[in-house]
Amino acid sequence: MKIADVKALSDAELHTRIAELKQEKLNLRIQQQSGRLERPSRLTEIRKTIARIQTVLTQRRLSAPAAK
């Protein structure tokens, strides 16, 4: 997910997306432990996407009081 895509979503959608990604990450980690993980790079993609979303949420939170 690109940063432009992340910025286009609302806060509620971003929180939902984080929850979905964390669940997917858990499932992939379980697959990794059992030796059935086909794309190990997907774990890295998910981790980075979660970080992007959290960065956008933090930027929004910090810029909101300044706009008032």
C-alpha positions in Angstrom: 0.0 0.0 0.0 1.5 3.3 -1.1 1.6 6.3 1.2 -0.8 8.2 -1.1 -3.3 5.4 -0.7 -2.9 5.5 3.1 -3.4 9.3 3.2 -6.7 9.0 1.2 -8.3 6.8 3.8 -10.2 8.1 6.9 -8.9 7.5 10.4 -11.6 4.8 11.0 -10.6 3.0 7.8 -7.0 3.2 8.8 -7.6 1.6 12.3 -9.7 -1.1 10.6 -6.9 -1.7 8.1 -4.3 -2.0 10.9 -6.4 -4.6 12.7 -6.7 -6.6 9.4 -3.0 -6.4 8.8 -2.1 -7.5 12.3 -4.4 -10.5 11.9 -2.8 -11.4 8.6 0.6 -11.0 10.1 -0.3 -13.4 12.9 -1.6 -16.0 10.4 1.6 -15.6 8.3 3.8 -16.1 11.4 1.9 -19.3 12.2 2.4 -20.5 8.7 6.1 -19.6 8.9 6.5 -21.7 12.1 4.8 -24.7 10.5 6.9 -24.3 7.4 4.1 -23.6 5.0 4.9 -19.9 4.3 5.2 -19.3 0.5 6.2 -15.6 0.5 8.3 -14.6 3.5 8.6 -11.1 2.0 4.9 -10.6 2.7 5.7 -10.3 6.4 8.0 -7.4 5.7 5.4 -5.8 3.5 2.8 -6.0 6.2 5.2 -4.6 8.8 6.1 -1.6 6.6 2.4 -1.0 5.7 1.4 -0.9 9.4 4.3 1.5 10.1 3.1 3.8 7.2 -0.5 3.8 8.5 0.7 4.6 12.1 2.8 7.4 10.8 -0.1 9.0 8.9 -2.3 8.7 12.0 0.4 10.3 14.2 0.8 13.1 11.7 -2.9 13.7 11.6 -3.1 13.7 15.4 -0.3 16.2 15.8 -1.4 18.5 13.1 -5.1 18.6 14.3 -4.5 20.9 17.3 -2.3 23.2 15.2 -5.2 23.7 12.8 -7.5 25.0 15.5 
